[in-house]
Amino acid sequence: MQKLLISSIIVFFFTINPCFAVSSHAYEYQLYKNSENFGIVIFPKEVIFTELDQYIQSIKFEPIESGEAVERFGPKGENTTYMMPKEVQDKYFIKKFIIIQVFKDRNLQIGIFDPDWGLTLLPQIFQLDDIKDNISETLKIFRRGQSTI
């Protein structure tokens, strides 16, 4: 019960809190992908700042598609946030990805989508410098979980 309550609070703050809302229209996302088929989804696209885009590309992720973000649950039916549509995820063979929500003040909120873990939404608000090590560590964990087939 406590886990459900915490998940509900996180979902509230991550998706619908009006003090974080950018606009009333649909969010656009930007999908970046690396050669390992890991993804980074950033929304709303219109508030991606130059330093964030440069950082994502410096770690060998290339922008490959953008479009209207959709609200989705995690692979185990837990948590929900905006991200790329499932069809786009399948099109690029992306199983694991990081979600970054950007606020107008350059604050960032992070989610991690993994078929084994589910969708994890971190409740903290970060700055770009704060997330660089976390993204690197998350990618290392993604790599350890890859199949050798």
Secondary structure, 3 states (H helix, E strand, C coil): CHHHHHHHHHHHHHHHCCCCCCCCCCCEEEEEECCCCEEEEEECHHHCCHHHHHHHHHCCCEEEEEEECEEEECCCCCCEEEECCHHHHHHCCCCEEEEEEECCCCCEEEEEEECCCEEEECCCCECHHHHHHHHHHHHHHHHHCCCCC
